[in-house]
């Protein structure tokens, strides 16, 4: 996976209209990278990881998992099958963290990612 993918993802995140679009574009862009077979995002819902958007052909023997954390709390997991650098995955996880939130109660306050 190339470092240039972070710039591509940054533009996609900025252009997306909602969280679902961000997550779908993220897995699509990452799965298209050389050396990457499959990408998935699992969302944390009531303490359990629930499969979310995914792209590519799974190769679980090569799976790398990176937690997605928002404000110090785990909200999901970025899963990539292929040749990837953990630092890049951590940067991607941080970039999409606000779009992975499900089941968060804002207490009636307006929320903006």
C-alpha positions as CSV (number, residue, x, y, z in Angstrom):
1,X,0.0,0.0,0.0
2,X,1.4,3.4,-1.0
3,X,1.6,6.5,1.1
4,X,-0.2,8.4,-1.7
5,X,-3.3,6.5,-0.7
6,X,-3.7,8.8,2.3
7,X,-4.1,11.8,0.0
8,X,-6.6,10.0,-2.1
9,X,-8.6,9.0,1.0
10,X,-8.4,12.5,2.4
11,X,-10.1,13.9,-0.8
12,X,-12.7,11.1,-0.7
13,X,-13.5,11.8,2.9
14,X,-13.9,15.5,2.2
15,X,-16.1,14.8,-0.8
16,X,-18.4,12.2,0.8
17,X,-21.9,13.3,1.7
18,X,-22.4,10.9,4.7
19,X,-20.6,8.4,6.9
20,X,-21.7,5.4,4.7
21,X,-20.2,7.0,1.7
22,X,-16.9,7.5,3.5
23,X,-16.7,3.9,4.6
24,X,-17.6,2.4,1.3
25,X,-15.1,4.7,-0.5
26,X,-12.4,3.8,2.0
27,X,-12.7,0.0,1.4
28,X,-12.9,0.5,-2.3
29,X,-9.8,2.7,-2.5
30,X,-7.7,0.5,-0.2
31,X,-8.7,-2.7,-1.9
32,X,-7.5,-1.2,-5.2
33,X,-4.0,-0.7,-3.8
34,X,-1.2,-3.0,-5.1
35,X,-0.6,-6.0,-2.7
36,X,-4.0,-5.7,-1.1
37,X,-6.5,-8.5,-1.6
38,X,-9.4,-7.4,0.7
39,X,-10.5,-4.6,3.0
40,X,-13.2,-4.6,5.6
41,X,-14.5,-2.3,8.3
42,X,-16.1,-3.9,11.3
43,X,-18.2,-1.6,13.5
44,X,-18.4,-2.0,17.3
45,X,-22.1,-2.3,18.3
46,X,-23.0,-3.1,21.9
47,X,-19.5,-4.6,22.5
48,X,-19.4,-6.8,19.4
49,X,-17.7,-6.3,16.1
50,X,-20.3,-6.3,13.3
51,X,-19.2,-6.6,9.6
52,X,-19.5,-3.4,7.7
53,X,-18.4,-2.4,4.2
54,X,-15.9,-4.7,2.5
55,X,-14.2,-4.9,-0.9
56,X,-12.0,-7.4,-2.7
57,X,-11.3,-11.1,-2.2
58,X,-10.6,-12.3,1.4
59,X,-7.3,-13.9,2.2
60,X,-7.5,-14.3,5.9
61,X,-4.0,-15.7,6.2
62,X,-2.7,-12.3,5.4
63,X,-5.1,-10.3,7.6
64,X,-3.9,-7.3,9.5
65,X,-6.3,-5.7,12.1
66,X,-6.1,-2.2,13.3
67,X,-8.5,-0.7,15.9
68,X,-10.5,2.3,15.0
69,X,-10.6,4.7,18.1
70,X,-12.6,7.8,18.6
71,X,-12.0,10.0,21.7
72,X,-10.1,7.2,23.4
73,X,-12.8,4.5,22.8
74,X,-12.8,1.7,20.3
75,X,-15.5,2.1,17.7
76,X,-14.5,-0.5,15.1
77,X,-11.7,-2.3,13.4
78,X,-10.0,-1.8,10.0
79,X,-9.1,-5.2,8.5
80,X,-6.8,-5.6,5.5
81,X,-5.7,-8.7,3.8
82,X,-2.3,-8.1,2.1
83,X,1.0,-6.3,2.3
84,X,0.4,-3.2,4.3
85,X,2.3,-1.0,6.7
86,X,0.7,-0.8,10.2
87,X,1.5,3.0,10.3
88,X,-0.5,3.6,7.2
89,X,-3.4,1.6,8.5
90,X,-3.4,3.5,11.8
91,X,-3.5,6.8,9.8
92,X,-6.5,5.5,7.8
93,X,-8.2,4.3,11.0
94,X,-7.7,7.8,12.5
95,X,-9.0,9.5,9.4
96,X,-12.3,7.6,9.3
97,X,-12.9,7.2,13.1
98,X,-15.7,9.8,13.3
99,X,-17.5,8.1,10.5
100,X,-17.6,4.7,12.2
101,X,-19.7,5.7,15.2
102,X,-22.9,3.7,15.7
103,X,-25.1,3.7,18.7
104,X,-23.6,6.8,20.2
105,X,-26.0,8.9,22.2
106,X,-25.3,12.6,21.8
107,X,-27.8,13.5,24.6
108,X,-29.7,15.7,22.2
109,X,-26.7,17.7,21.2
110,X,-26.0,18.3,17.5
111,X,-23.1,16.2,16.3
112,X,-20.6,17.0,13.5
113,X,-17.7,14.7,12.6
